[in-house]
């Protein structure tokens, strides 16, 4: 059985990432012993959003384009409105999302983060949640949207609704990393 202390996890984000949705998974998974790396479009620090105004600048470890799926066990996509809206039109970010989806590795998205899964055509037939304002987007992409703090679809996709759900979100990521497995799902094109 895999151990979280042996896990390498990728987080992708850009300017406008909801600060707590980046820092909580990053920091809590690191406390559990995982090696968590943050990738941004330019491999440079990003300015986070803190609920209603700009927050703190957050460091990056590498460029999204340089992140190789085979080096990680999971992908985490934080939300905020700005972050996923920018990333879903970024070719490198969408390549990374599709690579993780196609590999059968764990993919976790919180708040508006599921917009990237919508963009990747990964929602059809999946049980998912998201921030309530994008519920229709997720449903129109074919998902069965549910109002729960953390949703795990057996295809290996974890979704949560908002910052209040972060403890359950992080716990589910750690649980699934330790459970291991290669999830079966149709390839995203």
C-alpha positions as CSV (number, residue, x, y, z in Angstrom):
1,X,0.0,0.0,0.0
2,X,1.4,3.4,-0.9
3,X,2.4,5.9,1.8
4,X,1.6,9.6,1.7
5,X,5.3,10.2,2.8
6,X,6.4,8.7,-0.5
7,X,3.9,10.8,-2.6
8,X,4.8,13.6,-5.0
9,X,1.8,15.8,-5.7
10,X,1.4,18.6,-8.2
11,X,-0.7,21.7,-7.7
12,X,-1.3,24.0,-10.7
13,X,-2.3,27.7,-10.3
14,X,-1.9,31.2,-11.5
15,X,-2.6,34.8,-10.3
16,X,-6.0,34.9,-8.7
17,X,-5.8,31.5,-7.0
18,X,-7.9,31.5,-3.9
19,X,-5.2,31.7,-1.3
20,X,-6.6,29.3,1.2
21,X,-7.4,26.7,-1.5
22,X,-3.7,26.7,-2.5
23,X,-2.1,27.0,0.9
24,X,-4.3,24.5,2.8
25,X,-3.8,21.5,0.5
26,X,-0.1,22.4,-0.1
27,X,0.7,22.9,3.6
28,X,-1.4,20.1,5.0
29,X,-0.2,17.5,2.5
30,X,3.4,18.6,3.2
31,X,2.7,18.1,7.0
32,X,1.6,14.6,6.2
33,X,5.0,14.0,4.5
34,X,4.1,14.4,0.8
35,X,6.3,16.3,-1.6
36,X,4.0,18.9,-3.0
37,X,5.2,21.1,-5.9
38,X,3.4,24.2,-7.1
39,X,3.5,24.8,-10.9
40,X,2.5,28.2,-12.4
41,X,2.4,29.3,-16.1
42,X,5.8,31.0,-15.9
43,X,7.3,29.1,-13.0
44,X,7.2,32.3,-11.0
45,X,5.4,33.3,-7.8
46,X,1.7,34.2,-8.2
47,X,-0.5,36.7,-6.4
48,X,-3.3,35.0,-4.5
49,X,-6.8,36.2,-3.9
50,X,-8.1,36.3,-0.3
51,X,-11.9,36.0,-0.4
52,X,-12.7,39.7,-1.4
53,X,-9.3,41.3,-2.2
54,X,-5.7,40.4,-3.2
55,X,-3.9,38.3,-0.7
56,X,-0.3,37.2,-0.3
57,X,2.2,36.3,-3.1
58,X,2.8,32.5,-3.2
59,X,6.0,30.8,-4.4
60,X,6.2,28.4,-7.3
61,X,8.5,25.4,-7.8
62,X,8.3,25.0,-11.6
63,X,6.5,26.0,-14.8
64,X,3.4,24.0,-15.6
65,X,5.0,23.2,-19.0
66,X,7.9,21.5,-17.2
67,X,5.7,19.3,-15.0
68,X,5.6,15.7,-16.1
69,X,2.7,13.6,-15.1
70,X,4.8,10.5,-14.6
71,X,6.6,12.2,-11.7
72,X,3.5,12.6,-9.6
73,X,0.7,10.5,-8.1
74,X,-1.9,13.3,-8.0
75,X,-2.9,16.6,-9.4
76,X,-4.6,19.3,-7.3
77,X,-6.5,22.2,-8.9
78,X,-7.4,25.0,-6.5
79,X,-10.2,27.4,-7.2
80,X,-11.1,31.0,-6.8
81,X,-12.8,32.5,-9.8
82,X,-9.8,34.0,-11.5
83,X,-7.4,31.0,-11.3
84,X,-9.4,28.3,-13.1
85,X,-10.8,30.8,-15.6
86,X,-7.3,31.7,-16.7
87,X,-6.0,28.1,-16.6
88,X,-8.8,26.6,-18.6
89,X,-7.6,28.6,-21.6
90,X,-3.9,28.0,-20.9
91,X,-2.6,25.2,-23.3
92,X,0.1,24.0,-20.9
93,X,-2.4,23.8,-18.0
94,X,-4.9,21.9,-20.0
95,X,-2.2,19.5,-21.3
96,X,-1.3,18.8,-17.7
97,X,-4.9,18.2,-16.7
98,X,-5.5,15.9,-19.7
99,X,-2.2,14.0,-19.0
100,X,-3.3,13.3,-15.5
101,X,-6.8,12.3,-16.6
102,X,-5.5,10.0,-19.3
103,X,-3.0,8.4,-17.0
104,X,-5.6,7.3,-14.6
105,X,-4.0,9.2,-11.7
106,X,-5.8,11.0,-8.9
107,X,-7.2,14.4,-9.8
108,X,-8.6,16.7,-7.1
109,X,-10.4,20.1,-7.8
110,X,-12.0,22.5,-5.3
111,X,-14.4,25.4,-5.7
112,X,-14.2,26.7,-9.3
113,X,-11.3,24.2,-10.0
114,X,-13.7,21.8,-11.7
115,X,-14.0,24.3,-14.6
116,X,-10.7,22.7,-15.8
117,X,-12.4,19.3,-15.7
118,X,-15.3,20.7,-17.7
119,X,-12.9,22.1,-20.3
120,X,-11.1,18.7,-20.5
121,X,-14.5,16.9,-21.1
122,X,-13.9,14.8,-18.0
123,X,-17.3,15.2,-16.4
124,X,-19.6,13.0,-18.4
125,X,-21.2,10.4,-16.2
126,X,-19.2,11.4,-13.1
127,X,-20.5,12.2,-9.6
128,X,-19.1,15.6,-8.8
129,X,-19.5,18.8,-6.8
130,X,-18.2,22.4,-7.2
131,X,-18.8,25.9,-6.0
132,X,-22.6,26.4,-6.4
133,X,-22.2,29.2,-9.1
134,X,-20.7,26.7,-11.6
135,X,-23.2,23.9,-10.8
136,X,-24.9,24.3,-14.2
137,X,-21.5,24.3,-16.0
138,X,-20.6,21.0,-14.4
139,X,-24.1,19.5,-15.0
140,X,-24.1,20.7,-18.6
141,X,-20.8,18.9,-19.0
142,X,-22.5,15.7,-18.1
143,X,-21.8,15.3,-14.4
144,X,-24.2,14.2,-11.6
145,X,-23.7,17.3,-9.4
146,X,-24.3,16.7,-5.7
147,X,-24.2,19.1,-2.7
148,X,-21.6,17.4,-0.5
149,X,-18.4,18.7,1.1
150,X,-16.2,16.1,-0.7
151,X,-17.2,13.8,-3.6
152,X,-15.0,11.0,-4.8
153,X,-16.0,9.4,-8.1
154,X,-14.5,5.9,-8.4
155,X,-12.8,7.1,-11.6
156,X,-10.3,8.9,-9.3
157,X,-11.7,12.4,-9.3
158,X,-12.2,14.3,-6.0
159,X,-14.2,17.5,-5.9
160,X,-15.2,19.9,-3.1
161,X,-17.4,22.9,-3.0
162,X,-15.6,25.8,-1.2
163,X,-13.0,26.7,1.4
164,X,-15.1,25.3,4.3
165,X,-14.7,21.9,2.8
166,X,-10.9,22.0,2.7
167,X,-10.3,19.7,5.7
168,X,-12.4,16.9,4.1
169,X,-10.8,17.6,0.7
170,X,-7.3,17.2,2.0
171,X,-8.2,14.2,4.0
172,X,-9.7,12.5,1.0
173,X,-6.7,13.3,-1.2
174,X,-4.4,11.7,1.5
175,X,-6.7,8.7,1.8
176,X,-6.8,8.0,-1.9
177,X,-3.1,8.5,-2.3
178,X,-2.5,5.9,0.4
179,X,-5.2,3.6,-1.1
180,X,-3.3,3.7,-4.4
181,X,-4.6,2.3,-7.6
182,X,-4.9,3.3,-11.2
183,X,-8.3,4.7,-12.0
184,X,-10.1,3.8,-15.2
185,X,-11.8,6.5,-17.2
186,X,-12.2,7.4,-20.8
187,X,-9.4,9.4,-22.3
188,X,-9.9,13.2,-22.4
189,X,-9.3,14.5,-25.8
